[in-house]
Amino acid sequence: MSLEQLRAKAFFQNTIDVWIMLCEEKKWDYYDLDAYRSFIRFINAKGIRTQKFPLCIKESGGMYERGRDKTKFLEELSHISSEDASAYTIKLSTETLSWLRSFDKTNSN
């Protein structure tokens, strides 16, 4: 699934699902806590509007399409007391998608 397909489901999405779709597109392993946290810092640095999203771990979808345990990823994030380890709602405008795709996890620290 691409970011456009995710946007077609709903114009506003949570950053966890956006992160997973971006990783799918870029063929990255989404199960990288530090990279996700860098992604959130990147979003904030670009001034992309977000709103805190109370994501319930048990209702988050469990096993993801490739069989990876999304719940375990969220559980591990929940043990980090930091704003960059949270989930947010983000509006997937064309401009935002362009910014998101410019994120490079290898140069994010």
C-alpha positions, 0 to 999 in steps of 0.5 A: 500500500502506498501513502496515496492509498492510505490517504484514500482511506482517510485524509487524516491518519495517525503517524504510526500508520503513515510511518509504516506506509512510508517504510513500505514505499522505501523498503525500510524496516518500520520496526526501528524505534529510533527511526520513528522518533527521528521521523516525528522530530522531522515532522515537527521541524518541517512545521507539519501540523499534528495533533496528539493521537491516543492510540490504544495498543490493543485496538491498533490492528495487531499483526500488520500485512507482512506479519510483523507485530505492530502491537509489539512496536507500539508497546515498545514505544509506549515505554519511552517517555518522550514526545517523539515516541507518541502517535499523532494525527496528520493531514495527508495533503499533497504537500505533506506527502512530498515532505514525508517522502523527503525524510531520510532515516540515514541522515536524521540524527 
